[in-house]
Structure formats: structure tokens, C-alpha cells
Amino acid sequence: MKKNIRTILASAMALCIFTSMTGCGDSEKSEKSSGPYAYYDLLSKEYEKNPPAHYPVNNPAENACIGTDGKIYATVKISEVNHIMISYDTETKETKTILPEINDICYFYCDGYVYSTNNDVLTRYDTNGNIIQTGASGRIRGNVVFTEDGSAFFDTFDNGIEMLSPDFQTVTQLSEPQVEIEHGLTEDAKNVTVAGAYKNKVFAYSYTRGGEESTDVYFSLFALDTSTLEWHKCADFEEEDWTHGEMSFNTVGRFLLGNSYVFDMEDEKVIARNASAYSADNSDLRNHFSSNYVGGDYSIIKDNSTSRIYKGKYASDNTPIDLDDCKVLTAFDNTLTGNVILLDTNRYIVNDDYGVFLCTYDKGETEEEVIMQF
């Protein structure tokens, strides 16, 4: 197909050691283009060339994005298990329901199209909700990513990783990546979840964890060569960094962003690692690279305990971030109720029990736009 389709994701990584240095935000030391913050320059350049226009399928109630046409696309939770897909034109202020409410269905947007996974079928629509193509997929349980030729890759409950051809007519069940076990033997990797794609490679992570007495714990990232359909391992991670499998991913050009890593998919190496980007033990600072980077040479950090939003930088050498060194973007006391979804360096969405609202960091909900009211 003529239009290149970038990846969706849903969850990422990075480990690389730069020089030790603390600080973040607008402080003088964090503005330097070398050392532990240099990777932000790389992210910013890739973002300008390839701004993400997708979001993960595995948590649709908490995601929204700016589409390739400049409109905002969001999956809105209507009931406990039901969602709808909407678009919002920030110029005309028009809200449009693209896909209707259906029980237990997953909707998502990716690079000019909207999709649904329902009854073991993956369907592609235009942004008016008209079906373009549909194909049997099995029960998708995680992210869906697309390669440049339009092929879809996803993990299923029943058949592991599958590939759906660009015309959505041919399903191919893929072999599982292999991990080494005792005596030089290998076995199928467990809990394999598709994370992203770049050029002719699809990336997936795998994890397992044993009991308190077990050492059978690993978290690894694998790459699939789509021309040969063969896997190879890219990286291994420590248990403390994969937060018990609660991974989310997004892509910015060649970079795969996860909870606490930034991974270069072209060179297959981690370029930044900071465990404080995602704190499994602190629900007030449950941020991660995949959702708190929306362009520029910094991250957007939400502190639910103070209802403040910050502009800051995570050091690539795992130095913990200190919010006292970061710049407060919100000049107001905001309750931050519901799902707060970052759109770019100026705007965010609040999706709560009352509806969906568009806000800016400087004005907050005092001058919000109503996208949809329940």
C-alpha cells in the first residue's frame, strides 16, 4: 500500500550508561546536550520526523492521540465494558462518533485508520467508520503493530504470535522466540507480547517470574526479521525494571519507548534507562516513557498526589528524578480526576465520569473544551 503504516503499541526499553548527572526540567545542568540527557535530542528529532499517530490497543479507555489529519481520536468508555470511538476537530469543535458502542470490543486508531477487534476478527475502517477490510485474527490479547507494507502482527490467547497479510486475508502462525535454560537447552519464551515495529523488524517482549524461592525470572526483548520470520534476542532486563509485566509501549520513529526504557530499534540497543520513570510502588508517580514523552527535549510528568504536571528529564544512567528540580507546568490546583491523557507539549485530555474534556497545561480545566459530555 502507498501509505507507510507506523507501529502501534501499545508498551520498550533502554539501558545505556551515560555519565552520571542529576537534575531535570529547565535547570541549567539538564539543558546540556551531552551526558545523561543527550538522548532527548535524538527523541526530539525523530518525533519531528515521525510524530506518533497511534496508541496501544491493550488499554483503550486511557488513550487518545492526534491523528495524521490533526483531529483528536479517542476511545471513550461508556459503561463497564463498552467503548465507542470518537474524533474531535479542534477548529470546528465538532465531535463525531466513528464506531458505535458494542459489548466488550476494542477500538484503536493508527496512522489514518481506525480498527476494531471483535469476535476473533480484526477490521480496518476509514475515519468515517466505513469498513475497508476485515480478516480473521483469533482472540487478540495485546497490542497490534503494523509494518510498512501493512501487515499486522499481534499476540493471541490461543495461537501465540500471528501475522495477518496486508489484505487481511492470510493468517500465519509464527514460532515463539527461544530462551536459554539449563544445560545449554532452549525453550519457548513465555508471555510474549508484541511491542513495536521498525522497517523489516517486529519487536516483542517476553517475561516469566517464579516464586520467592525461584530464580526462573527473566524479561527479554526479541526482534523478528519479517523477511525470514526468525527471532533473535536484543536485550535482557532485570526484574526490578520490568515491573511485573505491566508494560506499555509506544514508538517514536526508530525508538521504542516503554515503562522505564528507551530502545533504539535500528541499532538494537538501549539508549536510556531510568526506573523512576515508572514507579510500581508509587501510584502518585505512575508515569512511563511510553506515555509521558510527547515531543521536545523533556518529558511530561504527572504527580497525582499534588495534582501538578511537570516538565522534566529522566537521566539515562538511572539517576532518580527529583521533582523539586523540575518546572511546574500547571499554574493551578487541578484535581486530575479520571484518565489524564497527554496529547502534545501544550494539551491534554481528561476522560472522567462526566465526559471527555480538552485542556491546556497553563489553564487546566478552568478553560477546558468539552469534547463529549455524558
Secondary structure in CASP SS format (residue, H / E / C, confidence):
PFRMAT SS
TARGET T0000
AUTHOR 0000-0000-0000
METHOD secondary structure of the structure
MODEL  1
M C 1.00
K C 1.00
K C 1.00
N C 1.00
I C 1.00
R C 1.00
T C 1.00
I C 1.00
L C 1.00
A C 1.00
S C 1.00
A C 1.00
M C 1.00
A C 1.00
L C 1.00
C C 1.00
I C 1.00
F C 1.00
T C 1.00
S C 1.00
M C 1.00
T C 1.00
G C 1.00
C C 1.00
G C 1.00
D C 1.00
S C 1.00
E H 1.00
K H 1.00
S H 1.00
E H 1.00
K C 1.00
S C 1.00
S C 1.00
G H 1.00
P H 1.00
Y H 1.00
A C 1.00
Y H 1.00
Y H 1.00
D H 1.00
L H 1.00
L H 1.00
S H 1.00
K H 1.00
E H 1.00
Y H 1.00
E H 1.00
K H 1.00
N C 1.00
P C 1.00
P C 1.00
A C 1.00
H E 1.00
Y C 1.00
P C 1.00
V C 1.00
N C 1.00
N C 1.00
P H 1.00
A H 1.00
E H 1.00
N C 1.00
A E 1.00
C E 1.00
I E 1.00
G C 1.00
T C 1.00
D C 1.00
G C 1.00
K C 1.00
I E 1.00
Y E 1.00
A E 1.00
T E 1.00
V E 1.00
K E 1.00
I C 1.00
S C 1.00
E C 1.00
V C 1.00
N E 1.00
H E 1.00
I E 1.00
M E 1.00
I E 1.00
S E 1.00
Y E 1.00
D E 1.00
T C 1.00
E C 1.00
T C 1.00
K C 1.00
E E 1.00
T E 1.00
K E 1.00
T E 1.00
I E 1.00
L E 1.00
P E 1.00
E E 1.00
I E 1.00
N E 1.00
D C 1.00
I C 1.00
C E 1.00
Y E 1.00
F E 1.00
Y E 1.00
C E 1.00
D C 1.00
G C 1.00
Y E 1.00
V E 1.00
Y E 1.00
S E 1.00
T E 1.00
N E 1.00
N C 1.00
D C 1.00
V E 1.00
L E 1.00
T E 1.00
R E 1.00
Y E 1.00
D C 1.00
T C 1.00
N C 1.00
G C 1.00
N C 1.00
I E 1.00
I E 1.00
Q E 1.00
T E 1.00
G E 1.00
A E 1.00
S C 1.00
G C 1.00
R C 1.00
I E 1.00
R E 1.00
G E 1.00
N E 1.00
V E 1.00
V E 1.00
F E 1.00
T C 1.00
E C 1.00
D C 1.00
G C 1.00
S C 1.00
A E 1.00
F E 1.00
F E 1.00
D E 1.00
T E 1.00
F C 1.00
D C 1.00
N C 1.00
G E 1.00
I E 1.00
E E 1.00
M E 1.00
L E 1.00
S C 1.00
P C 1.00
D C 1.00
F C 1.00
Q C 1.00
T C 1.00
V E 1.00
T E 1.00
Q E 1.00
L C 1.00
S C 1.00
E C 1.00
P C 1.00
Q E 1.00
V E 1.00
E E 1.00
I C 1.00
E H 1.00
H H 1.00
G H 1.00
L C 1.00
T E 1.00
E E 1.00
D E 1.00
A C 1.00
K C 1.00
N C 1.00
V C 1.00
T E 1.00
V E 1.00
A E 1.00
G E 1.00
A E 1.00
Y E 1.00
K C 1.00
N C 1.00
K E 1.00
V E 1.00
F E 1.00
A E 1.00
Y E 1.00
S E 1.00
Y E 1.00
T E 1.00
R C 1.00
G C 1.00
G C 1.00
E C 1.00
E C 1.00
S C 1.00
T C 1.00
D C 1.00
V C 1.00
Y E 1.00
F E 1.00
S E 1.00
L E 1.00
F E 1.00
A E 1.00
L E 1.00
D E 1.00
T C 1.00
S C 1.00
T C 1.00
L C 1.00
E E 1.00
W E 1.00
H E 1.00
K E 1.00
C E 1.00
A E 1.00
D E 1.00
F E 1.00
E C 1.00
E H 1.00
E H 1.00
D H 1.00
W C 1.00
T H 1.00
H H 1.00
G H 1.00
E C 1.00
M C 1.00
S C 1.00
F C 1.00
N E 1.00
T E 1.00
V E 1.00
G C 1.00
R C 1.00
F E 1.00
L E 1.00
L E 1.00
G C 1.00
N C 1.00
S C 1.00
Y E 1.00
V E 1.00
F E 1.00
D E 1.00
M C 1.00
E C 1.00
D C 1.00
E C 1.00
K E 1.00
V E 1.00
I E 1.00
A E 1.00
R E 1.00
N C 1.00
A H 1.00
S H 1.00
A H 1.00
Y C 1.00
S C 1.00
A C 1.00
D C 1.00
N C 1.00
S H 1.00
D H 1.00
L H 1.00
R C 1.00
N C 1.00
H C 1.00
F H 1.00
S H 1.00
S H 1.00
N H 1.00
Y C 1.00
V C 1.00
G C 1.00
G C 1.00
D C 1.00
Y C 1.00
S E 1.00
I E 1.00
I E 1.00
K E 1.00
D E 1.00
N C 1.00
S C 1.00
T C 1.00
S C 1.00
R E 1.00
I E 1.00
Y E 1.00
K E 1.00
G E 1.00
K C 1.00
Y C 1.00
A C 1.00
S C 1.00
D E 1.00
N C 1.00
T C 1.00
P C 1.00
I C 1.00
D C 1.00
L H 1.00
D H 1.00
D H 1.00
C C 1.00
K E 1.00
V E 1.00
L C 1.00
T C 1.00
A C 1.00
F C 1.00
D C 1.00
N C 1.00
T C 1.00
L C 1.00
T C 1.00
G C 1.00
N E 1.00
V E 1.00
I E 1.00
L E 1.00
L C 1.00
D C 1.00
T C 1.00
N C 1.00
R E 1.00
Y E 1.00
I E 1.00
V E 1.00
N E 1.00
D E 1.00
D C 1.00
Y C 1.00
G E 1.00
V E 1.00
F E 1.00
L E 1.00
C E 1.00
T E 1.00
Y C 1.00
D C 1.00
K C 1.00
G E 1.00
E E 1.00
T E 1.00
E E 1.00
E E 1.00
E E 1.00
V E 1.00
I E 1.00
M E 1.00
Q E 1.00
F C 1.00
END
